[in-house]
Amino acid sequence: MTRLTYGPSNPGRLNQFRPAAEARSGPVKYLTFQIDSGGWNNILMHFEIMVVLAWLTGRTMVLPPETRMYLLGEERLSLLDFFDREALDRHLDVLTPEGFIAREGLGDELATHEEFHRYMNENGYAPGWNAMEEALAHPGNALTARFELIPRLFGRRPVGIVGEMEACDTLYFPTTKNHRMFGVAEVFFLFGDPQDERRARTLIRDSIRYRPEIIEQAEAALQSPALAGKEFGAMHIRRGDFQYDNTRIDAESIVTHTENLFCPGQTIYAATDEQNPQFLMPLRDRYDVVTLGQLDPDVVSAIPYHLLGIVETLICAAAPDRFVGTRLSTFSARISILRGHMSLTPESDLAGIDTALYYTQPPFRHSSAEARQPYGKPATKHADALGETDQPWWESQWQVPVWGRAYQAIWAETTVEE
């Protein structure tokens, strides 16, 4: 049975900015936020930034109340419906909205999404940042202490943890059109100390984990006869409501762009929101294509609707052979990051898997027509022939938005030294 394991088996608390509770002095200060308005992986990326901010500022994180989440149905959900509370508690001081209300002696009516955020708008301090337009330099002299950070601003406004942001009792990040904290933590935080950069990556990896039962559901799905024991590859084919028309290519083109990556007849798990079953026929003509509906029906029927996408993410992350994603999709980027962490975890069943970035679209290059041709066969694992894997974000961001791909440093340059 494939175990979905990544990171150290017994991670310690990252204490650089989070002293033990008994070592603190003064009143408790809080950080809270509104859940991002995008899809699940956008919500997750936003949450990563919030976690690092709570860690940097030494604040207790107050999770927002239940609310409906984009594309996840009509049910009101909490972040703790997805994330392992014990993993969060190992690194942060975390309160539920109910815990915050009880500690502060507030009325129970504030536990609703609407009243909670009304209260925070009236009583919290909101810096008004936008994670795509600002970059947090930490400490305040980071840009002069580490000159190589300056080109990474790319015209963004540097901000810092100063003034009222530092002094306020409650730091609040609402999600609005102009002040949205969706982005990539790796890009938003510019650390003067490279070791703090690595600590932040490790914090994200070790504190933001899916609930154990979600992992177990994915592991059970991988035991389905269609996948169990096979060296299968995986694809994410995003279509549906995806706003980037040039990524919604036909299946014949996908076959052309992947024929050097997989063998004819090979089992390929396809995660897709395409509703027309005929769409996949050209892929089925070349590969043994498996979709969610072909897995063990008892396992699939037991997965709640709002968790189906996460389970498919984990299935794709566990593919022993290559993974091919959809360019500009945060769903695909998340799979690549999980694969990266698993590949570097010695006790993982997926240690050493291929972490190169491949896409259903042609290679992204603006230099020549020749460079836009389909992939050539890579010579080795972890080495995308066209250099889309190891290129750091500050070199690649002009070619593809930073949120639209994964970056090798996120999984390859972490630390557990404390």
Secondary structure, DSSP 8 states (H G I E B T S, - for coil): ------S-SS-----SS---GGG--S---EEEE---SS-HHHHHHHHHHHHHHHHHHT-EEE----B--TTS-SS-B-GGGTB-HHHHHTTS-EE-HHHHHHHHT--GGGGSHHHHHHHHHHHSB-----TTTEEEEESTTHHHHSGGGGGGGTT-EEE-S-HHHHH-SEEEE---SSS---S-HHHHEEESSHHHHHHHHHHHHHH--B-HHHHHHHHHHHTSTTTTT---EEEEE--TT-S-GGG---HHHHHHHHTTTS-TT-EEEEEE----GGGGHHHHHHSEEE-GGGS-HHHHHTS-GGGHHHHHHHHHHT-SS-EEE-TT-HHHHHHHHHHHHHHT-TTSTTTT-----EESS----SS-SGGGS-----SSTT--TTS-SS--HHHHTTTS-GGGS--HHHHHS-----
